[in-house]
């Protein structure tokens, strides 16, 4: 597409693929949050809320969730960069 001058079409296709990947990452992140058994009141702006005392198990589950979220975001950026590299090179 890019060779024939259809840069807008290529950008649209790449944006669509990016949105599909974002949906997948979002679903996986929601699953990870559900399996971590954390409550939305426990997490405020990416940190454990200071309004309640958390036991060691909750803290461990939170750390595991943050690690899973970091892995998912790294996977997202790696796949996006690889896809753009494949298309443009």
N, C-alpha and C positions, 0 to 999 in steps of 0.2 A: 504494500500500500504506500509506503513512504517513497519508494522508487518512482512510482507513477504520479507523485504529487498530491496524494490524498492524505496529507498530514492530519487534517481534521478527523478523517475516518479512523486513522490509526490511533489518534489521541482518544477518540470515543471508545474504541475497543479496549485500549489499555485501561481507561478509567472504569469501564464495566468490569474487567477482570479484577481491578483493584477493589471495587465495591464488593464483588463476590468474596474475595479473600477477607475483607473486613468483616463481612457477615459471618464467615466461618470462624474467624478469630473471636468475634463477639459471642457466638454461641459456645465456643470452647471456654471462654472466660466465665460465662454464666454458669456452665456446668461445674467449673472448678470452684466457683464461689459457693454453689449449692453443696458440693461434696465436702467443702471445708467446714460446713455447719456454722458459719459465722452469720451474725445478724447484721442488717444494714445499720443498726444503731451502734454496733461495735466498731465500725470503720467510718472515719470521718476524714475526708480529703487524703485518702491513702495511708492513714495511720490509725492505730487503735485509739479509740476515744479515751480521754483521760477522765471522763465523768464516772466510769465504773471501774472497779477493781477486777482485773483479769487474772485468771489462774494460769498456770504454766501450760496447760493443754490448749487453752484458747490462744495464747501467745505463740505456741508452736504451730498451731493450725494457720494462724495469720502469716507467720514467716513462710510456711509451705505454700500458701496461696500467693504471696508476693513473688516467690521464686517461680511458680507456674505462670503467673502473669508476665513476668519478665521474659521467660522462655517463649511465650506466645508472641509478644511484641518483637522479640529478636527474630523469630521465625517469619513474621509478617514482613519486616524490613528486608530480611535476606531474600525472601521470595520476590518481593517487588523489585529490588535492585537486580536480581538475576533475570527477571522477565524483561526489564527494560534493556539490560545488557544484551540479551538474546535478540531482541527486536532491532535495536539500534546498531549493533555491530554485525 
